[in-house]
């Protein structure tokens, strides 16, 4: 077994280095993964490489935690710490959550991960079909919230934003029985992909294309915002009768007034990450109702991380899949 490995570390804004480090040992309750592939989480990658904290109340220090912000990975268990049950060496697994506070992230050739944070995955699923499960789990949390309230089955559902989360949301809305899915995004190429993945109608965030009005002919029953943008959320609120859930990271106050107060309308914040949501998302992947591979627009070796982030910044990529062992 190799005593050293390669690992990515963001030393300062705009500078990521690929360097040799000792291979870590798993602690009690952990498994050591040989990472096959890891996908970008665009907001995290763009923020940390740009020197901006993902959450304004959290300090950002450099050099950044080794291997972070990588957290969407698929790989093989090559070693296990004590007190690990239900897993075995050689098992192919995917990470389903990022609990925060790790001593090492997953932009690396090997990484220690809490055993409770991985799920076994079938060998027949390609890396790009499953590596982004953590994001799918996150979106599933919002659908669980919607299904606990007004639901999506038989409803006209609006999805705001067709980045990676929005494209997952379109497919989940279809899987959970939406009668009609209207997706909203300013980029024509992303609207085209939204149609390909199950939207019935795609529109720009334009009042002429989609007039405001709750109760009108085009009004939505349920909406899900994946952008976190105040403007996008308010656009959705003005066109939705029952419930709008906010998935995107919210950094601004949004308008909610007397016009929205009547009729039982609800604005939902985000819920809690949980294994059940991850298992439901993985079941959709396994049955073919959720395709994560179309989100991967570029495949690069992890040595070309900065290039991948530049693709995200220019909106030329939706997600980049990095191969940890590629030269």
Buried (B, 14 or more C-beta within 10 A) or exposed (E): EEEEBBBBBBEEBEEBEBEEBEBBEBEEBBBBBBBBBBBBBBBBBBBBBEEEEBEEEEEBEEEBBBBBBBBBBBBBBBBBBEEBEEBEEEBBBBBBBBEEEBEBBBBBBBBBBBBBBBBBBEEEBEBBBBBBBBBBBBBBBBBBBBBEEBBBEEBBBBBBBBBBBBBBBBBBBBBBEBEBBBBBBBEEEBBBBBBEBBBBBBBBBEEEEBEEEBEEEBBBBBBBBBBBBBEBBBBBBBBBBBBBBBBBBBEEEBEBEEEBEEEEBBBBEBBEBBEEBBBBBBEBBBEEBBBBBBBBBBBBBBBBBBEBBBBBBEEEBBBBBBBBBEE
